[in-house]
Amino acid sequence: MSWLLDPRLANCRRIFLRNYVVDANIGIHEHERRGAQRLALNVDLFVALSMSTPRHDKLHEVVDYDFVRLTIKHRIELGHVNLQETLVDDLARSMLAHPAVRAVRVASEKPDVYEDVDAVGVEVFHFKTP
């Protein structure tokens, strides 16, 4: 995780969602187009401390975890996506649109593709462009 050493993240808080398992219509193969399959998503949001340090212990002072879950839920509900690469790029772009988010890491894993492999997946890491 050498990306954690990037100086642009030095004054950030990392907010994360681990192993959010959803049923998603994803895949290019015919058997994948017949119905949903399990997909595990992991997200790290990097938010400047100045925009995520609560002064009054109130939810509106931070980036809420629900933002991450609802962003994923909304994209999954839009319908079939062929590639995990497309999905993680869509999710990263949506999360970077939040004014407080400085950088994002999104990983997607299909746990049921091969019997002898825990999962196959893809991950992307992006900084917000100024």
C-alpha positions as CSV (number, residue, x, y, z in Angstrom):
1,M,0.0,0.0,0.0
2,S,2.7,2.5,-1.0
3,W,-0.1,4.9,-2.2
4,L,-0.7,5.6,1.5
5,L,2.7,7.3,1.6
6,D,1.7,9.8,-1.0
7,P,2.3,13.3,0.6
8,R,-1.1,14.5,-0.8
9,L,-2.7,12.2,1.8
10,A,-0.7,13.4,4.7
11,N,-3.4,15.6,6.2
12,C,-6.3,13.2,5.4
13,R,-8.6,11.0,7.3
14,R,-9.3,7.6,5.6
15,I,-12.9,6.5,5.7
16,F,-13.5,3.0,4.5
17,L,-16.2,0.4,3.7
18,R,-15.0,-3.2,3.8
19,N,-16.5,-6.2,2.0
20,Y,-19.8,-4.7,1.1
21,V,-21.4,-7.7,-0.6
22,V,-24.1,-7.0,-3.2
23,D,-25.9,-8.9,-5.9
24,A,-24.9,-7.3,-9.1
25,N,-25.6,-7.8,-12.8
26,I,-22.1,-7.8,-14.1
27,G,-20.1,-9.8,-16.6
28,I,-19.5,-10.4,-20.3
29,H,-20.2,-14.1,-20.4
30,E,-23.6,-15.5,-21.3
31,H,-24.1,-17.2,-17.9
32,E,-23.3,-13.9,-16.2
33,R,-26.0,-12.1,-18.2
34,R,-28.7,-14.5,-16.9
35,G,-28.8,-13.0,-13.4
36,A,-27.0,-11.3,-10.6
37,Q,-23.9,-12.6,-9.0
38,R,-22.1,-11.8,-5.7
39,L,-19.7,-8.9,-5.8
40,A,-17.7,-7.7,-2.8
41,L,-16.7,-4.0,-2.8
42,N,-14.1,-2.2,-0.8
43,V,-13.8,1.6,-0.7
44,D,-11.3,4.0,0.9
45,L,-12.1,7.7,0.8
46,F,-9.5,10.2,1.7
47,V,-10.9,13.4,3.2
48,A,-8.9,16.4,4.4
49,L,-8.9,16.6,8.1
50,S,-10.1,20.2,7.8
51,M,-13.3,18.8,6.3
52,S,-13.7,15.8,8.5
53,T,-12.9,16.8,12.0
54,P,-16.1,17.4,13.9
55,R,-16.2,20.3,16.3
56,H,-19.6,19.5,17.7
57,D,-19.8,15.7,17.3
58,K,-22.4,16.0,14.5
59,L,-22.8,13.8,11.5
60,H,-23.0,16.7,9.0
61,E,-19.4,17.6,9.9
62,V,-18.0,14.4,8.3
63,V,-18.5,12.3,5.2
64,D,-21.1,9.8,6.2
65,Y,-20.6,6.1,5.5
66,D,-24.1,6.1,4.0
67,F,-22.8,8.2,1.1
68,V,-20.5,5.3,0.1
69,R,-23.2,2.6,0.4
70,L,-25.8,4.7,-1.4
71,T,-23.4,5.6,-4.2
72,I,-22.7,1.8,-4.7
73,K,-26.4,0.9,-4.4
74,H,-27.4,3.5,-6.9
75,R,-24.8,2.4,-9.5
76,I,-25.8,-1.3,-9.1
77,E,-29.4,-0.3,-9.6
78,L,-28.7,1.3,-12.9
79,G,-28.3,-2.1,-14.4
80,H,-25.9,-4.5,-16.1
81,V,-22.3,-3.6,-16.4
82,N,-19.9,-5.7,-18.5
83,L,-16.6,-5.1,-16.7
84,Q,-15.4,-4.7,-13.2
85,E,-13.1,-2.0,-14.5
86,T,-16.1,0.0,-15.7
87,L,-17.8,-0.4,-12.4
88,V,-14.9,0.7,-10.2
89,D,-14.2,3.7,-12.5
90,D,-17.9,4.8,-12.3
91,L,-17.9,4.4,-8.5
92,A,-14.6,6.3,-8.1
93,R,-15.8,9.2,-10.3
94,S,-19.1,9.5,-8.3
95,M,-17.3,9.5,-5.0
96,L,-14.7,12.0,-6.1
97,A,-17.6,14.3,-7.0
98,H,-18.2,14.8,-3.3
99,P,-16.6,18.1,-2.4
100,A,-14.8,16.8,0.7
101,V,-13.2,13.7,-1.0
102,R,-9.6,14.2,-2.1
103,A,-8.8,10.7,-3.3
104,V,-10.5,7.3,-3.6
105,R,-9.6,3.7,-3.8
106,V,-12.3,1.3,-5.1
107,A,-11.9,-2.5,-5.4
108,S,-14.3,-5.0,-6.8
109,E,-14.1,-8.8,-6.3
110,K,-16.1,-11.6,-7.8
111,P,-15.8,-14.5,-5.2
112,D,-17.6,-17.2,-7.2
113,V,-15.8,-17.2,-10.5
114,Y,-13.3,-20.1,-9.9
115,E,-13.6,-22.9,-7.4
116,D,-9.8,-22.8,-6.6
117,V,-9.5,-19.0,-6.2
118,D,-10.9,-16.8,-3.4
119,A,-11.8,-14.0,-5.8
120,V,-11.0,-12.2,-9.0
121,G,-11.1,-8.5,-9.1
122,V,-9.8,-5.1,-10.0
123,E,-8.9,-2.0,-8.1
124,V,-8.4,1.7,-8.9
125,F,-7.0,4.6,-7.1
126,H,-7.6,8.2,-8.1
127,F,-6.9,11.7,-6.8
128,K,-9.3,14.5,-7.5
129,T,-7.9,16.7,-10.2
130,P,-7.7,20.3,-9.2
